[in-house]
Amino acid sequence: MYLEIITPDESVFEGEVDSAIFPGSDGSFQILNDHAPLVSSVGKGDVKIVRQQENKPEEIHFSIDGGVVEVLNNKILVLAESIGE
């Protein structure tokens, strides 16, 4: 599935991923391939992305300060307020 993370200032990440875990308002939640359509707010916290890189799983982490996530037709769009340090 395709993931795009953007802030008002820049595009932070674009690419194919196997899974993504987001900090939800009531706890973290995971998105996998063929997930049902979803729109949800995300809280401040860690976004964990897992993707295959040269046939090995690679984890990427981003700290976000909140925002919104939309899942539709194996595309995840994250509108983040900002990326933390």
Sequence and secondary structure as in RCSB ss.txt:
>XXXX:A:sequence
MYLEIITPDESVFEGEVDSAIFPGSDGSFQILNDHAPLVSSVGKGDVKIVRQQENKPEEIHFSIDGGVVEVLNNK
ILVLAESIGE
>XXXX:A:secstr
 EEEEE SS EEEEEE SEEEEEETTEEEEEETT   EEEEEEEEEEEEEEEETTEEEEEEEEEEEEEEEEETTE
EEEEES B  
